[in-house]
Amino acid sequence: MIPSIAVIQIQNPHWRGHRLWVPLFLLWIPTLLLSPLIFTALFAVCMAGGVSPWRATSVFWAILCGLPGTDVRVTSEGNRVLVRIL
Protein backbone atom coordinates (compact mmCIF):
# COMPACT_ATOMS: atom_id res chain seq x y z
CA MET A 1 0.00 0.00 0.00
CA ILE A 2 1.38 3.41 -0.91
CA PRO A 3 1.34 6.19 1.69
CA SER A 4 -1.60 8.58 1.50
CA ILE A 5 -1.17 11.15 4.30
CA ALA A 6 1.76 12.63 6.22
CA VAL A 7 1.29 14.36 9.57
CA ILE A 8 3.92 17.01 10.38
CA GLN A 9 4.16 18.84 13.71
CA ILE A 10 6.87 21.32 14.77
CA GLN A 11 7.08 22.66 18.34
CA ASN A 12 9.50 24.82 20.28
CA PRO A 13 9.45 26.06 23.91
CA HIS A 14 7.88 29.43 22.97
CA TRP A 15 5.35 28.24 20.43
CA ARG A 16 3.18 25.15 20.36
CA GLY A 17 2.87 24.07 16.76
CA HIS A 18 -0.22 22.75 15.08
CA ARG A 19 -0.41 19.53 13.16
CA LEU A 20 -0.25 19.82 9.40
CA TRP A 21 -1.92 17.03 7.44
CA VAL A 22 -0.33 16.69 4.00
CA PRO A 23 -2.24 14.58 1.45
CA LEU A 24 0.50 12.64 -0.34
CA PHE A 25 -1.80 11.46 -3.13
CA LEU A 26 -1.55 14.99 -4.57
CA LEU A 27 2.14 14.30 -5.25
CA TRP A 28 1.15 11.58 -7.71
CA ILE A 29 -0.13 14.15 -10.22
CA PRO A 30 3.27 15.80 -10.90
CA THR A 31 4.95 12.39 -10.61
CA LEU A 32 2.78 11.01 -13.40
CA LEU A 33 3.43 14.07 -15.56
CA LEU A 34 7.19 13.79 -15.03
CA SER A 35 7.33 9.99 -15.28
CA PRO A 36 8.93 9.90 -18.77
CA LEU A 37 11.80 12.06 -17.51
CA ILE A 38 12.09 10.09 -14.26
CA PHE A 39 12.28 6.73 -16.04
CA THR A 40 14.76 8.06 -18.61
CA ALA A 41 17.03 9.35 -15.83
CA LEU A 42 16.61 6.09 -13.87
CA PHE A 43 17.51 4.05 -16.96
CA ALA A 44 20.60 6.20 -17.66
CA VAL A 45 21.84 5.96 -14.06
CA CYS A 46 21.25 2.21 -14.00
CA MET A 47 23.15 1.69 -17.24
CA ALA A 48 26.04 3.84 -15.97
CA GLY A 49 26.15 1.92 -12.67
CA GLY A 50 25.64 -1.54 -14.15
CA VAL A 51 22.37 -2.20 -12.31
CA SER A 52 19.25 -3.71 -13.86
CA PRO A 53 16.58 -0.99 -14.35
CA TRP A 54 13.86 -3.49 -13.42
CA ARG A 55 15.62 -4.34 -10.16
CA ALA A 56 16.08 -0.63 -9.31
CA THR A 57 12.41 0.08 -10.05
CA SER A 58 11.29 -2.82 -7.84
CA VAL A 59 13.53 -1.63 -4.98
CA PHE A 60 12.17 1.94 -5.20
CA TRP A 61 8.60 0.59 -5.26
CA ALA A 62 9.29 -1.62 -2.21
CA ILE A 63 10.68 1.37 -0.29
CA LEU A 64 7.64 3.48 -1.25
CA CYS A 65 5.23 0.75 -0.15
CA GLY A 66 7.11 0.36 3.14
CA LEU A 67 6.67 3.99 4.17
CA PRO A 68 3.21 3.75 5.84
CA GLY A 69 3.65 3.46 9.58
CA THR A 70 6.88 5.45 9.63
CA ASP A 71 7.14 7.61 12.77
CA VAL A 72 10.08 10.02 13.07
CA ARG A 73 10.54 12.13 16.22
CA VAL A 74 13.47 14.52 16.64
CA THR A 75 14.11 16.61 19.79
CA SER A 76 16.91 19.14 20.21
CA GLU A 77 17.19 21.92 22.79
CA GLY A 78 13.46 21.95 23.46
CA ASN A 79 12.50 21.95 19.78
CA ARG A 80 10.53 18.96 18.57
CA VAL A 81 9.65 17.72 15.11
CA LEU A 82 7.22 14.88 14.50
CA VAL A 83 6.64 13.28 11.11
CA ARG A 84 4.22 10.37 10.72
CA ILE A 85 3.31 8.75 7.44
CA LEU A 86 -0.07 7.05 7.39
C-alpha positions as CSV (number, residue, x, y, z in Angstrom):
1,M,0.0,0.0,0.0
2,I,1.4,3.4,-0.9
3,P,1.3,6.2,1.7
4,S,-1.6,8.6,1.5
5,I,-1.2,11.1,4.3
6,A,1.8,12.6,6.2
7,V,1.3,14.4,9.6
8,I,3.9,17.0,10.4
9,Q,4.2,18.8,13.7
10,I,6.9,21.3,14.8
11,Q,7.1,22.7,18.3
12,N,9.5,24.8,20.3
13,P,9.5,26.1,23.9
14,H,7.9,29.4,23.0
15,W,5.3,28.2,20.4
16,R,3.2,25.1,20.4
17,G,2.9,24.1,16.8
18,H,-0.2,22.8,15.1
19,R,-0.4,19.5,13.2
20,L,-0.3,19.8,9.4
21,W,-1.9,17.0,7.4
22,V,-0.3,16.7,4.0
23,P,-2.2,14.6,1.4
24,L,0.5,12.6,-0.3
25,F,-1.8,11.5,-3.1
26,L,-1.6,15.0,-4.6
27,L,2.1,14.3,-5.3
28,W,1.2,11.6,-7.7
29,I,-0.1,14.2,-10.2
30,P,3.3,15.8,-10.9
31,T,5.0,12.4,-10.6
32,L,2.8,11.0,-13.4
33,L,3.4,14.1,-15.6
34,L,7.2,13.8,-15.0
35,S,7.3,10.0,-15.3
36,P,8.9,9.9,-18.8
37,L,11.8,12.1,-17.5
38,I,12.1,10.1,-14.3
39,F,12.3,6.7,-16.0
40,T,14.8,8.1,-18.6
41,A,17.0,9.3,-15.8
42,L,16.6,6.1,-13.9
43,F,17.5,4.1,-17.0
44,A,20.6,6.2,-17.7
45,V,21.8,6.0,-14.1
46,C,21.3,2.2,-14.0
47,M,23.2,1.7,-17.2
48,A,26.0,3.8,-16.0
49,G,26.1,1.9,-12.7
50,G,25.6,-1.5,-14.2
51,V,22.4,-2.2,-12.3
52,S,19.2,-3.7,-13.9
53,P,16.6,-1.0,-14.4
54,W,13.9,-3.5,-13.4
55,R,15.6,-4.3,-10.2
56,A,16.1,-0.6,-9.3
57,T,12.4,0.1,-10.0
58,S,11.3,-2.8,-7.8
59,V,13.5,-1.6,-5.0
60,F,12.2,1.9,-5.2
61,W,8.6,0.6,-5.3
62,A,9.3,-1.6,-2.2
63,I,10.7,1.4,-0.3
64,L,7.6,3.5,-1.2
65,C,5.2,0.8,-0.1
66,G,7.1,0.4,3.1
67,L,6.7,4.0,4.2
68,P,3.2,3.8,5.8
69,G,3.6,3.5,9.6
70,T,6.9,5.5,9.6
71,D,7.1,7.6,12.8
72,V,10.1,10.0,13.1
73,R,10.5,12.1,16.2
74,V,13.5,14.5,16.6
75,T,14.1,16.6,19.8
76,S,16.9,19.1,20.2
77,E,17.2,21.9,22.8
78,G,13.5,21.9,23.5
79,N,12.5,22.0,19.8
80,R,10.5,19.0,18.6
81,V,9.7,17.7,15.1
82,L,7.2,14.9,14.5
83,V,6.6,13.3,11.1
84,R,4.2,10.4,10.7
85,I,3.3,8.8,7.4
86,L,-0.1,7.1,7.4
